Amino acid sequence: MKVLFIYKNENFVVPVGLCTIAAVVKQAGHETALCEVNARDPLSAVAEMRPDAVAYSASTGEVKHYSRINARIKDAFPYVSSIMGGPHATFYPEVIRDSSFDAICLGEGERAIVSWLRALEHNDPSERIPNIVTKGSTGTAIIGNLIEDLDSIPFPDYSLLYDNTPMGGYPLKSIITSRGCPYDCTYCFNARWRSLYKGKGRFVRRHSVAYVIDQLRYIRSRWPLSFVKFYDDIFAYRLDDWLECFCREYKKKIGLPFFILTRADLLTEDMVRILKDAGCRTISMSIEAGDEGTRTGLLGRNMTDRQIVDAHRLCD
């Protein structure tokens, strides 16, 4: 099968989810390609590749673009099947009702996309595939189990982006080392995500240090790399065996400055010390609101002003 991924670059941050889905599609024996819509008309790309399916990953703000693109593709090439995953599809699967998409993927899509392509290839029904909603689906989608062994997933297919867009030449590269967050900030998707996957496996999961280091070494062997941004919701919860091992191996085998995200109420002096020694140059700890009552009562950010001040002073 031939699968064309259609992507609109908005913020120069690599879409790790799309690249991971592309990697499992390729691992399953299918052919993949990318159309970045700022650089090429999607209809031209479809006409050239003649794919069996086009795939999108969309946040809510992106859906309008992809809906219009997909409608054009379906009008010109009605035989091409289409699927959309990502945050909007996960939390608003009813988008399929008034759109031209043939299928919607909820939640983690690595297993679902391969099953959907298999059904498409053999002309089998796809209504009962876990995490897939089609126009013929009725009721609530079946949700499959979470992927607990993240190392079982191939490296994201960064070549799809880095070899086909200017992003490859930019020396800052971003990766994600984990999935899931245990906190309930009211403006974030994680609480609803956990509800979707209740009883479906361990929610907070992490790649092994070896997987992370090997991924970075692979990226550096193919494209310019001088700074690494770790985009995990929370990179470090505590000074544990994983963090100690990561800092040791990163310093020895990568040795580049890096950026992380964490929470002010988690950061300790020992964590700052070991991260700095490994090459950490920037730590982002979102305050969200300067008023403690607003931050705690409205946003669910249960941390005190003192914790925030102390954490930032540790980074002086």
N, C-alpha and C positions, 0 to 999 in steps of 0.2 A: 504494500500500500504506500501511496505517496501522501505526505501530510505537510501542508503549508501553514506555518505559524505566522500570524499577522499581528504586528506590534507597532504601536505609536510611541516613540521616545519622547517623554515629557520632561524628565528631570536628570538625565544622564546617570541614573543608577541602574545597574544591570538587574533585570527581572529574574531573580534566582529561581522562582517557582516555574516560570515558563521554560527556562533552560533545563531544569530538572525533569520536567515532563518530556521535553524533547529528547533528553538522554535515555529515558526508559522506553520511549517510542522507538528510538534507534536500536536500543539493546534488543527489543522484540523483533528486529529484522526489517523494520519499515524505513523508508526514505524520508528525510526531513529537509525542509528549507525554510528561509525566513524572508518575509517582506516587511521592511520598515517603511511605514506609509508616508513619512516625511520625505523619503528618498525615492519612492517608486509607487506608481499607481497599482493598487492591489489587483485590479482587473488584468493589467498587463502581466503581472506575476502569475496569476492563475492561468492565463492563456498560454504562457510559456511552459509552466511546469505540468499543467493538466493534472492537478492533485485529485486524489479520491476524497480528501477531507481538508477543510481549513479549520484552524483552531485559534482561539483567543483566550487571554486571561485578563480580566477586567475588574478594576475597582468601580465604585458607583459613578464617579466622575467621568470614566472612560467609556461607559456602556453606550452612550449616545453616538460616539464615533464608530464603534464597532458594529452597532445595529445598522447604521446607515451603510457601512461598507459591506456588511453581510447581505443586506437586501439587494445591493447592486450585483454582488457576485451570484446570488441565487437567481436573479432575473436573467443574467447573461449565461450562467452555467448551472442550470437546474439539477444536473446530475451530481454536483459536488455537495457532499454532506458537510455540515458545520456543527461545531461544538464550542461552547464557552464555559470556562471555569473561572476561578478566582473569587475574591471577596464578595462581589455583587451577586454572582451566581449562587454562592453558598448561602447567603442570607436572604436572597430574594429570588428563589428558583421560579416563581411565577412569571418572571420576565419572559419565559418561553412562550407564554400564551399569546402575546401581541407582538411577537418578533418573528423573524425568518430563521432563527436558529433551529436546528433539528434536535439538538440535545444540550442539556445543561449538566455540568459536573459540580457536585457539592463537596466541599471539604477537600481532603487529600486526594489527589487525582492520579497518583502513579499507577495503582492497580486498575482504577476505573477506565482510564484512557486506553490501556492495552486491551481490556475486555471489550470495550466499545468498538475498537478497531477490528478486533477478531470477529465480532458479530457483523460488522459492516462488510468485512471481507467475504464472509460466508452467507451473507444475506439472511442472517438470523435476527430474531427480535431482540431488542436491547432494553425493553421496559423493566426487566427485573434485575438488571445489572446494579450492584450496590453503588451508591453515590451518583447514579445517572437518572436524570429526569428527561423524558421525551414528550413530544406532543401527544403520544398515545398513552402516557402514564396516567394512572389514577391514584389519588390519595397521596400519602407521604412517601418520599423516597426511602428505600432501604439504605441505611448507613453502615458501611463496612467498618472493620476494626482499624484502629490506628496502626501505623507502621512503627513498631516499637524498636526494631533494630535499624537505626538510621544508616548504619554502615552498609546495609544490604542494598542501598540505593546507589546507583552509579554517580560519579561526579556530574554536576550540572554540565550540559553541553555549552560551555562558554563560547566555543568557536562559532556558534550560531550568531551571537551578538558581536563578539570581538573581531571576527573575520569579515563581517558584513556591515559594520557601522564604525564611525569614528571612535567609539568607545574603546576599541582595542588598543588604540595608540595612546590613550590617556593613562598615565602611570599610577593613578589611584584605582584600586580594584576592591570590590566589596564581596564578602561571603557571609554565610550564616552557618553557625556551628550547632544549632539546637532548634527545637520546636516546642512551643507551648510556654505559657506564663501562668503562675498560680494566683496572680492578683486580680482584683475585681474593680479596677478603675472604671468609673461609670461611662466614660467616653470611648472605651476600648472594646474591641470585638471579643476578647478572650473569654469573658464570662459566658457569652452566648455560644462560643465555640466549644467550651467545655460541656455545656448543656447538650449540644448536638451530639457529642461523642461520649455521653455518660454511659459507663459500663462497657466501653469499647476499647479499653486499654489504658496504659500509663500515659498521662497527658504531657508532662514535661519530660522531654527526651533529649539526648545529646550525642553527637558524633564522638567517636574516640579521638584522642589527641593525634594518633597516627593518621587517621583519615583526614583530619584538618591540615596537618603539616604536609601530607602527600598532595593534597589538593592545591595548597599554596605553591609547592615546588613545581607542580605541573603548570600552574598559571604562569609562574615566573619563567619557565622554560620556553613558553610560547609567545608571551606578550610583555611589553614594558611594565615593570612593577617597582614602585619606590615607596608606596604607602598603602596600608591595608585598613579597610573599614569593616569591622565586625558589626553586622546589623541585627544581631539577636536582640529581642526585646530586653532581655537582661543577660549580659555576658557572664557575670560572676555573681553568684548568690552568697558565697562564703569562700574562705580560704580552705579548700579541700584538696584531695589527692589529684583531681582532674586539673584544677587551676595550677597547682604546683608543677605538675608534669607538663602542662601546656607552656607555662612560662619558661621552664628549663629547655624544652625542645625547640620552642620558637626562637629563643635567643641564640641557640646553637645552630639551627638549620635554616632560619629565615633571616633574622637579624635586621628587620626593617621597622620603622616607626609604625604604630597602629593606633586605632580609635576604637573605643567600646561604649556601650550604653549600660547603665546600671541604675540603681535607686540609691538615694542619699542615706536611707535607713539601713542599707546593707553594707555600705563601704566602711572598711576599717583601716587603721594605720598599717597593719600587716599586709592587707590586700594592696594598698597603694604602693607599699615598698616593693613587693614582688612584681607587680605590674610595671612599675617604672623601670625596674632593672631589666625586664624583658623587652622594653622598647615602647611601652604605652606612652603616648604623648598627649592624648585627648580623652577625657572621660565626660560623657554627657549624662547629666542627672536632671531630668526635667522637674522644674518646680511647679509649673502649671498655674499656680495662683499664689500671690504674696500673702494672702490672708489665710491663716491656719483653719479658721472655721469653714471658709469656702472650699479650701483644698480637701478637708476631711469630710465635711457634710455633703457637699455637692458633687465632688469629683471622686470620692473614694480613695484619695491619696492619703492614707493613714500614717502620716509622719509629721513630726513637730517642726516648728521653726528652728529649734535648737539642733535637731538632727541635720537639717539642711545646711545650716551655717557651719557646723562642725565638719561635715563631709567635704564641703568646699574648701575649708581651711586646710584639710589634710592634703589637698592638691596644690597648695601654694608653692 
